[in-house]
Amino acid sequence: MTLPGVGGAQAYVAALVPALTTRYDVVVAAHGEGPLRAAVEAAGARYVPLRWVHRAVGWRDALGLVELVRLFRRERAVAVHLNSSKVGLLGRLAAWLARVPVRIFTVHGWAFAAHHGRAAAAYRLAERAARPFGTVTVCPVEQVRRMGIEAGTCRADRSVVIPNAVDVAAAPPARPDAGVPTIVSVGRLHEPKDFVTLARALRALPRDAFRARIVGDGPDRPAVERELHAGALDGAVELAGERADVPDLLRDAAAFVLSSRSECMPISVLEAMAAGLPVVATAVGGLPEVVVDGETGHLVPPGDAEAMGRALARLVEDPSERARMGAAGHRRARERFDLPAFHAAHLALYERELATG
């Protein structure tokens, strides 16, 4: 991976590695140091910090390609599992050059879907060019698989759907106090997340009827701060920055919200559902396959601050609806997005690919 810090791809790897180490010798590589290393080593796998594989596109990519080829050859890899768009492109080519028989790529959102114009076209062409160097593509939701097939970035016969998952049993159940309900949102303050629209949506709520906590950081923070200040929400909304205690923050919350322009299958929403929180989210990417509108939460159009504000107001004003939707969300997380099925599906995929690779 290009980053070892906080994010959906990192959470995916941290959740998967404990199941793999029971059968395989596992090495996880990512750029630099970060929280992922501790999770990987706690699961009994080795961690290798990468020097040249960066998130940004640039001249270092050639050095990153060489670094990955050398890594795969040194480790005598029989299977490589790649996560994130950038490393998916470099890593599939490097694994092919290193003659690794099994080359798996998990899509955490197609890069071309998160951009527009020439950038989107360039990412689409790059994904198409990388496709032949992989042996199988994993998509967390069917919508992402369909999009890839239509765009020519994955093949119908060499792609599978394995939903993301969280440890539902380990999630502390939400126990919000009886006072003012708290709304929580978690994510990087940068596109495709759309925290500016969330800030505008919160302006529609009565000032003394709620509190909100936005967990995460990023380049859009100044724009979010301006929106909150313009709406006189400085005291009602906390920009909490990156936190390591998200489960505790969810436990004390009454509802969860995610405003995005593009998504795959965000782990943050699964964590909120596991905690028993109702979810308000934009109807993009795989979110309609996760959140059942009117049952486990509310789906609203992307960029529509008024619709998001109305959905949040309903939850703030109606404790019974919060309780009903939260309970339904917890059941759905336990039945569809729990770790045992996630682990079993990946182990079966590895065994099948290694037997035919």
C-alpha positions as CSV (number, residue, x, y, z in Angstrom):
1,M,0.0,0.0,0.0
2,T,1.0,3.6,-0.5
3,L,0.1,4.6,3.1
4,P,0.3,2.8,6.4
5,G,-2.0,5.2,8.3
6,V,-5.7,5.4,8.8
7,G,-8.1,4.6,6.0
8,G,-10.4,2.0,4.4
9,A,-7.6,0.0,2.6
10,Q,-5.6,-0.1,5.8
11,A,-8.5,-1.3,7.9
12,Y,-9.2,-3.9,5.3
13,V,-5.7,-5.3,5.5
14,A,-5.6,-5.2,9.3
15,A,-8.9,-7.2,9.3
16,L,-7.7,-9.7,6.8
17,V,-4.1,-10.5,8.0
18,P,-5.1,-12.4,11.2
19,A,-6.9,-15.0,9.1
20,L,-4.1,-15.4,6.6
21,T,-1.3,-15.9,9.1
22,T,-3.0,-19.1,10.3
23,R,-2.2,-20.7,6.9
24,Y,0.5,-18.6,5.2
25,D,3.7,-16.8,5.7
26,V,2.5,-13.2,5.3
27,V,4.5,-10.1,4.5
28,V,2.7,-6.6,4.4
29,A,4.5,-3.7,2.7
30,A,3.5,-0.1,2.8
31,H,5.2,3.3,2.5
32,G,6.9,4.3,5.7
33,E,5.7,3.7,9.2
34,G,2.2,4.0,10.8
35,P,-0.5,2.3,12.8
36,L,-0.8,-0.5,10.2
37,R,2.6,-1.9,11.3
38,A,1.5,-2.6,14.8
39,A,-1.7,-4.4,13.7
40,V,0.3,-6.5,11.2
41,E,2.9,-7.5,13.7
42,A,0.3,-8.3,16.3
43,A,-1.3,-10.7,13.9
44,G,2.1,-12.6,13.4
45,A,3.0,-11.2,10.0
46,R,6.1,-9.3,8.9
47,Y,6.0,-5.6,7.9
48,V,8.3,-4.1,5.3
49,P,8.4,-0.3,5.0
50,L,8.6,0.8,1.3
51,R,10.8,3.8,0.4
52,W,9.7,4.7,-3.2
53,V,6.1,3.7,-3.4
54,H,4.3,7.0,-2.7
55,R,0.7,8.1,-3.0
56,A,1.5,10.9,-5.3
57,V,2.1,10.2,-9.0
58,G,5.6,11.2,-10.1
59,W,9.1,10.2,-11.3
60,R,9.6,8.1,-8.2
61,D,7.1,5.6,-9.6
62,A,9.8,4.0,-11.7
63,L,11.9,3.5,-8.6
64,G,8.8,2.2,-6.8
65,L,8.3,-0.4,-9.6
66,V,11.8,-1.6,-9.2
67,E,11.5,-1.7,-5.4
68,L,8.4,-3.9,-5.7
69,V,9.9,-6.3,-8.2
70,R,12.9,-6.8,-5.9
71,L,10.6,-7.3,-2.9
72,F,8.5,-10.0,-4.6
73,R,11.6,-11.8,-5.8
74,R,13.4,-11.6,-2.5
75,E,10.4,-13.0,-0.7
76,R,9.8,-15.6,-3.4
77,A,6.2,-14.6,-3.4
78,V,3.6,-17.1,-4.7
79,A,0.7,-14.6,-4.3
80,V,0.6,-10.9,-4.1
81,H,-2.5,-9.1,-2.8
82,L,-2.6,-5.4,-3.7
83,N,-4.7,-2.6,-2.2
84,S,-5.3,1.0,-3.3
85,S,-5.3,2.3,-6.8
86,K,-1.7,3.5,-7.1
87,V,-0.1,0.3,-5.7
88,G,-2.7,-1.7,-7.7
89,L,-1.2,-0.3,-10.9
90,L,2.4,-0.6,-10.0
91,G,2.1,-3.8,-8.0
92,R,0.3,-5.8,-10.7
93,L,3.0,-5.0,-13.2
94,A,5.8,-5.6,-10.7
95,A,4.3,-9.0,-9.7
96,W,4.0,-10.0,-13.4
97,L,7.6,-9.0,-14.0
98,A,8.6,-11.0,-10.9
99,R,6.7,-14.0,-12.2
100,V,4.4,-14.2,-9.2
101,P,1.7,-16.7,-10.3
102,V,-1.2,-15.2,-8.2
103,R,-1.8,-11.4,-8.5
104,I,-5.0,-10.2,-6.6
105,F,-6.1,-6.6,-6.6
106,T,-8.8,-5.3,-4.3
107,V,-10.7,-2.2,-5.5
108,H,-11.4,0.3,-2.7
109,G,-13.0,2.6,-5.3
110,W,-12.1,3.1,-8.9
111,A,-9.9,6.1,-9.3
112,F,-11.6,7.2,-12.5
113,A,-15.0,7.3,-10.6
114,A,-13.6,9.8,-8.1
115,H,-12.4,12.3,-10.8
116,H,-13.7,14.1,-13.8
117,G,-12.7,15.1,-17.3
118,R,-9.1,14.3,-18.4
119,A,-8.1,13.0,-15.0
120,A,-10.9,10.4,-15.0
121,A,-10.0,9.4,-18.6
122,A,-6.4,9.0,-17.7
123,Y,-7.1,6.8,-14.7
124,R,-9.5,4.7,-16.7
125,L,-6.8,4.1,-19.4
126,A,-4.3,3.2,-16.7
127,E,-6.6,0.7,-15.0
128,R,-7.4,-0.9,-18.4
129,A,-3.7,-1.2,-19.1
130,A,-3.0,-2.8,-15.7
131,R,-5.9,-5.3,-15.9
132,P,-4.0,-8.0,-17.9
133,F,-1.2,-8.1,-15.3
134,G,-3.6,-9.2,-12.5
135,T,-5.2,-12.6,-12.1
136,V,-8.3,-11.7,-10.1
137,T,-10.0,-8.5,-9.0
138,V,-11.9,-8.3,-5.6
139,C,-14.7,-5.8,-5.4
140,P,-16.4,-5.1,-2.0
141,V,-19.8,-4.4,-3.6
142,E,-21.5,-5.4,-6.8
143,Q,-21.9,-1.8,-8.0
144,V,-18.1,-1.4,-8.2
145,R,-17.7,-4.7,-10.0
146,R,-20.4,-3.7,-12.6
147,M,-18.7,-0.3,-13.0
148,G,-15.3,-2.0,-13.6
149,I,-16.7,-4.4,-16.2
150,E,-18.4,-1.6,-18.1
151,A,-15.3,0.5,-18.1
152,G,-13.1,-2.4,-19.1
153,T,-11.0,-2.3,-15.9
154,C,-11.9,-5.8,-14.8
155,R,-13.3,-8.9,-16.4
156,A,-16.6,-10.6,-15.4
157,D,-14.9,-14.0,-15.3
158,R,-12.0,-12.8,-13.2
159,S,-13.7,-10.7,-10.6
160,V,-15.5,-11.5,-7.4
161,V,-17.5,-9.6,-4.8
162,I,-16.4,-10.0,-1.1
163,P,-18.0,-7.4,1.1
164,N,-15.9,-5.5,3.6
165,A,-16.4,-6.4,7.2
166,V,-15.8,-5.4,10.8
167,D,-15.7,-7.3,14.1
168,V,-19.3,-6.8,15.1
169,A,-19.0,-8.7,18.4
170,A,-16.1,-6.4,19.5
171,A,-18.0,-3.2,18.7
172,P,-19.1,-1.4,21.9
173,P,-22.8,-0.8,21.6
174,A,-23.9,2.8,21.4
175,R,-25.2,4.1,24.7
176,P,-25.8,7.8,24.1
177,D,-26.6,9.8,27.2
178,A,-30.1,11.2,27.6
179,G,-29.0,14.8,26.8
180,V,-28.5,16.5,23.5
181,P,-27.9,13.8,20.8
182,T,-24.4,13.7,19.2
183,I,-23.9,13.2,15.5
184,V,-20.6,11.6,14.4
185,S,-18.8,11.6,11.1
186,V,-15.5,10.0,10.3
187,G,-13.3,10.4,7.3
188,R,-10.4,12.3,5.6
189,L,-11.2,15.9,5.0
190,H,-10.6,15.7,1.3
191,E,-12.4,14.7,-1.9
192,P,-14.2,12.4,-2.5
193,K,-15.4,13.0,1.0
194,D,-17.6,16.1,1.1
195,F,-17.5,17.6,4.6
196,V,-18.4,21.1,3.2
197,T,-21.9,19.8,2.3
198,L,-22.2,18.2,5.7
199,A,-21.3,21.5,7.4
200,R,-24.0,23.2,5.3
201,A,-26.5,20.5,6.2
202,L,-25.9,20.9,9.9
203,R,-27.0,24.6,9.6
204,A,-30.5,23.3,9.0
205,L,-30.7,21.8,12.5
206,P,-31.9,23.8,15.6
207,R,-28.7,25.1,17.3
208,D,-29.5,23.7,20.7
209,A,-30.9,20.4,19.5
210,F,-27.7,18.5,18.7
211,R,-23.9,18.3,18.9
212,A,-21.7,17.0,16.1
213,R,-18.2,15.6,16.0
214,I,-16.2,15.4,12.8
215,V,-13.3,12.9,13.2
216,G,-10.4,13.2,10.7
217,D,-8.2,15.8,9.1
218,G,-7.1,16.9,5.6
219,P,-6.7,19.8,3.2
220,D,-10.4,20.6,3.3
221,R,-10.4,21.5,6.9
222,P,-10.2,25.3,6.4
223,A,-13.2,25.2,4.0
224,V,-15.2,23.2,6.6
225,E,-14.2,25.7,9.3
226,R,-15.4,28.6,7.2
227,E,-18.8,26.9,6.6
228,L,-19.2,26.2,10.3
229,H,-18.3,29.7,11.3
230,A,-20.7,31.1,8.7
231,G,-23.5,29.0,10.2
232,A,-22.6,30.0,13.8
233,L,-21.9,26.3,14.5
234,D,-18.5,26.7,16.0
235,G,-19.7,25.7,19.5
236,A,-22.0,22.9,18.3
237,V,-19.6,21.1,16.0
238,E,-16.2,19.8,17.0
239,L,-13.5,19.2,14.5
240,A,-11.8,16.4,16.4
241,G,-8.9,15.6,14.0
242,E,-7.6,12.1,13.7
243,R,-8.5,10.0,16.7
244,A,-7.5,6.4,17.8
245,D,-10.7,6.0,19.9
246,V,-13.3,6.0,17.2
247,P,-15.2,3.0,18.8
248,D,-15.6,5.0,22.0
249,L,-16.8,8.0,20.1
250,L,-19.4,5.9,18.3
251,R,-20.5,4.4,21.6
252,D,-21.4,7.9,22.9
253,A,-23.2,9.0,19.7
254,A,-26.8,9.0,18.6
255,A,-26.3,8.9,14.8
256,F,-23.7,8.6,12.1
257,V,-23.4,10.6,8.9
258,L,-21.2,10.3,5.8
259,S,-21.3,12.9,3.0
260,S,-19.3,11.7,-0.1
261,R,-19.2,12.4,-3.8
262,S,-17.9,8.9,-4.5
263,E,-17.5,5.8,-2.4
264,C,-16.9,2.1,-2.5
265,M,-17.8,0.4,0.8
266,P,-16.7,2.6,3.7
267,I,-15.6,0.8,6.8
268,S,-16.7,3.8,8.9
269,V,-20.4,3.1,8.0
270,L,-20.0,-0.6,8.9
271,E,-18.5,0.3,12.3
272,A,-21.4,2.7,12.9
273,M,-23.9,0.0,12.1
274,A,-22.1,-2.5,14.3
275,A,-22.4,-0.1,17.1
276,G,-26.1,0.2,16.6
277,L,-26.2,3.7,15.1
278,P,-28.6,4.9,12.4
279,V,-26.7,6.1,9.3
280,V,-27.4,9.1,7.0
281,A,-25.3,8.8,3.9
282,T,-25.1,9.9,0.3
283,A,-26.5,7.4,-2.3
284,V,-23.2,6.9,-4.1
285,G,-21.1,3.9,-5.0
286,G,-21.8,0.8,-2.8
287,L,-23.6,2.7,0.0
288,P,-27.1,1.7,-1.3
289,E,-26.0,-1.9,-0.9
290,V,-25.0,-1.2,2.8
291,V,-27.6,1.3,4.1
292,V,-31.2,0.3,3.6
293,D,-33.1,3.6,3.1
294,G,-35.9,4.0,5.6
295,E,-34.8,0.9,7.5
296,T,-31.2,1.3,8.8
297,G,-30.9,5.0,8.0
298,H,-31.5,7.5,5.3
299,L,-29.9,7.9,1.8
300,V,-29.7,11.3,0.2
301,P,-28.4,12.7,-3.1
302,P,-24.7,13.7,-3.1
303,G,-24.1,17.4,-2.7
304,D,-27.6,18.0,-1.4
305,A,-27.2,19.8,1.9
306,E,-31.0,20.4,2.3
307,A,-31.9,16.7,1.9
308,M,-29.1,15.7,4.3
309,G,-30.2,18.4,6.8
310,R,-33.8,17.1,6.7
311,A,-32.7,13.5,7.3
312,L,-30.5,14.4,10.2
313,A,-33.3,16.6,11.7
314,R,-35.6,13.6,11.6
315,L,-33.1,11.5,13.6
316,V,-32.3,14.3,16.1
317,E,-36.0,14.9,16.8
318,D,-37.2,11.3,17.0
319,P,-35.4,9.0,19.5
320,S,-37.7,6.1,18.6
321,E,-36.6,6.3,15.0
322,R,-33.0,6.4,16.0
323,A,-33.5,3.3,18.2
324,R,-35.4,1.4,15.5
325,M,-32.9,2.1,12.7
326,G,-29.9,1.5,14.9
327,A,-31.1,-1.9,15.9
328,A,-31.9,-2.8,12.3
329,G,-28.4,-1.6,11.2
330,H,-26.8,-3.8,13.9
331,R,-28.7,-6.8,12.7
332,R,-27.7,-6.1,9.1
333,A,-24.0,-5.7,10.1
334,R,-24.0,-9.0,12.0
335,E,-25.7,-10.9,9.2
336,R,-23.9,-9.5,6.2
337,F,-20.7,-7.7,7.2
338,D,-19.1,-9.7,10.0
339,L,-15.5,-11.0,10.0
340,P,-16.1,-14.8,9.9
341,A,-17.7,-14.7,6.4
342,F,-15.1,-12.1,5.2
343,H,-12.2,-14.4,6.3
344,A,-13.7,-17.5,4.9
345,A,-14.3,-15.9,1.5
346,H,-10.7,-14.7,1.2
347,L,-9.2,-17.9,2.3
348,A,-11.3,-19.8,-0.3
349,L,-10.2,-17.3,-2.9
350,Y,-6.5,-17.8,-2.0
351,E,-6.8,-21.6,-2.1
352,R,-8.6,-21.5,-5.5
353,E,-6.1,-19.1,-7.1
354,L,-3.1,-20.9,-5.7
355,A,-4.4,-24.3,-6.9
356,T,-4.7,-22.9,-10.5
357,G,-2.0,-20.3,-10.5
